Amino acid sequence: MSKTTATVFKRLPGVLSFQRGLLVTDAEMLNEIDGKRVTLPVIRHGIRGTQNVNKAGKDTDTAGNAVRGAVSNPQVTDSAKLAPEADALLVSFGVRFMDIGNCLFACAPGKSDTTDEITGLRASLNDFIARAKEGEGLHEVSRRYARNLLNGRWLWRNRTLAATLTVSVAVDDKPLVSVDGLAVPMSDFSDYSEAELKVAEVIYGGLCYGDVAALTVDARVTFGMKGAIEVFPSQNYLDDKPKGFARPLYCLGEPDAASPTELRVMGRAALRDQKIANALRTFDTWYPDFANHGRPIPVEPNGASLDAQVHFRPLGKNSVSAFSLAKQLNALDPNSPDGMFMIASLIRGGVYSEGAN
């Protein structure tokens, strides 16, 4: 094992970026009808809701492009529902993990960087990765990824509403494990099951040795009743939504032509790859305020949490941001909480470039 040194860099290079250490596909959502997989469409349609604004105002004031004094709130929206005869919701995606030794995408000097600084940073990174591959930290990161694959966190609201959830994982199309996803913990990362360890072994093989093993993840969800139950694909963000447009949903394929009734099939319901990846890396319990917040957050350089609207790893004095830790990789133990967070940050990828002070 390489011996650590106390080298700490004053700043990061002007050009520094890491490529993601995993490939994730979109997750298509399907009906299960009599054992068959049937397309689940996103439908665009109109609704007549009510106007509810938590703010006093005059009739001439507006909120959400609607007159505040009005009671009616006509909208155009997207929704996805199971077929009335469906037995379950099926969701499937693929993921592959890659050698963290190939995570560096670009490392080049800016105006104020010297060649020695760039060479030193590269050596520091290579040393950290070599030690990570020999230690326990990379195994733990692999186990945490495996837990979030099997607990169905990536189903988001669909998991919250589930009455039953079966998650199955196959490797290169060969079945590996199948578990009750609702029984796999969401907030704790310890006491891993045999199924989780099997999946983690495959993940570790990709991250450490570059083994090419494609994982296929399938979920079967029931909701405790049958009927045209609403399910929840990813939402699309629109910076400037048209007047009266409530919610666009993510889907695959091309939309049908608009019909005279305004009902329109927009495509096949799906969860976006980015949203799945966010859920899979929601295992940072190493941030300083975890004891108070009590929930894992996604691995993000500054510990950004959209739920809490907080940066849990802000830059500043004594920062444990990934940007700060990247300056001290030679002194960082990959088996420590900060070291495991840094391993996961490299897998996440991102731009770490820093300008001159």
C-alpha positions, 0 to 999 in steps of 0.5 A, spaced: 500 500 500 502 507 498 504 511 504 500 517 505 504 524 505 501 531 508 501 534 501 495 539 501 494 543 495 492 551 495 488 551 490 485 546 484 487 546 477 484 551 472 481 545 468 479 539 472 473 534 471 471 527 473 467 523 468 462 519 471 463 512 474 457 509 472 452 508 466 445 509 468 439 508 463 432 511 463 427 506 467 421 505 463 414 504 466 409 498 464 403 495 466 403 488 468 396 485 465 395 477 465 403 476 466 404 481 460 408 487 459 404 493 456 406 500 455 404 505 460 402 512 456 403 519 459 397 523 457 396 530 456 389 533 458 385 538 461 382 539 468 378 544 471 381 545 478 380 550 484 384 556 485 388 556 492 393 561 493 395 562 500 396 570 500 391 575 501 390 580 495 385 584 490 381 580 485 386 584 480 392 580 483 395 574 479 398 568 482 400 562 477 397 566 471 390 566 474 386 571 477 386 571 485 379 572 485 377 566 481 375 560 484 376 556 477 383 554 475 383 551 468 389 547 467 393 543 462 397 537 465 400 530 464 398 524 468 400 517 467 395 511 470 395 504 470 390 500 465 384 499 469 385 491 468 393 492 470 395 487 476 402 491 477 406 497 475 413 494 472 419 499 472 426 497 469 433 500 468 440 498 467 446 500 470 454 499 469 459 501 474 466 503 471 473 503 474 475 509 478 482 509 475 479 512 469 475 517 473 479 523 471 477 526 464 481 533 464 487 536 468 490 542 465 493 548 468 490 555 468 493 561 467 496 561 475 498 554 475 505 551 474 506 544 471 509 542 478 502 543 481 498 539 475 503 533 476 503 533 483 495 533 483 495 527 478 500 523 482 495 525 489 489 522 485 493 516 483 495 515 489 488 516 493 485 511 488 490 506 488 489 506 496 482 506 495 482 499 491 486 496 497 482 498 502 475 497 505 472 504 503 471 502 496 467 496 498 463 500 503 461 504 497 459 498 493 455 496 499 451 502 499 450 502 492 447 495 492 442 497 498 439 503 494 438 498 488 435 493 492 430 498 497 427 501 490 429 508 493 430 510 485 422 509 485 421 515 488 413 517 490 411 510 487 415 506 492 412 511 498 405 509 495 407 501 494 403 496 498 408 491 495 415 491 492 419 486 489 426 488 486 430 483 482 437 484 479 440 480 473 447 480 471 448 480 463 441 477 463 442 472 468 438 472 475 442 474 481 437 476 486 430 478 488 428 481 494 422 484 498 424 492 497 420 494 502 424 490 507 431 493 505 432 499 510 432 506 507 436 510 512 441 505 515 447 502 512 449 496 516 448 489 517 447 488 509 444 481 507 446 476 503 443 479 497 446 486 498 453 483 498 452 479 492 450 485 488 455 489 491 461 484 489 459 485 482 459 493 483 466 493 486 468 488 480 466 494 476 469 500 480 476 496 482 477 492 476 473 495 470 469 488 470 464 489 464 458 487 468 451 490 466 446 490 472 438 489 470 434 492 475 426 490 475 421 492 480 414 490 481 409 494 485 402 493 487 398 499 491 393 495 495 388 495 490 386 495 482 384 500 477 386 506 473 391 508 479 396 514 478 403 513 478 409 518 477 414 518 472 419 524 472 417 531 471 420 536 466 422 542 469 420 548 464 423 555 466 417 559 463 411 554 462 405 556 458 399 560 461 395 554 464 400 549 463 400 545 470 405 539 469 409 536 464 412 529 465 418 525 462 416 520 457 420 516 451 418 516 444 414 521 440 407 524 442 401 522 437 398 528 433 393 532 438 386 530 438 380 534 437 378 532 444 385 535 447 387 528 450 394 526 447 399 521 448 405 524 449 409 518 449 411 512 454 412 513 462 419 513 464 423 515 470 429 519 468 436 517 468 439 523 472 433 522 477 435 514 478 442 516 479 441 521 484 437 516 488 442 511 488 448 515 491 443 518 496 447 514 502 452 520 504 451 519 512 458 522 513 456 529 513 457 533 519 450 534 521 447 527 520 446 526 527 441 532 527 438 531 520 437 524 521 437 522 513 442 520 508 443 525 503 445 525 495 453 525 494 454 532 492 460 536 492 457 541 497 452 536 500 446 540 496 440 537 499 434 539 495 429 537 500 432 541 506 434 546 501 441 546 505 448 545 503 451 540 508 458 541 506 459 548 505 465 551 502 469 555 508 474 554 514 474 546 516 470 545 510 469 537 508 466 539 501 469 535 495 472 541 493 476 542 499 478 534 500 480 534 493 486 538 495 488 533 500 488 527 497 495 524 499 493 526 506 486 523 506 484 515 508 480 512 503 477 508 509 475 514 513 468 517 512 471 523 508 475 518 504 469 514 502 465 520 501 471 522 496 470 515 493 463 516 492 464 523 489 469 521 484 464 516 482 459 521 481 463 525 477 463 533 476 467 539 474 472 541 480 476 547 476 478 553 480 480 560 478 486 564 481 485 566 488 
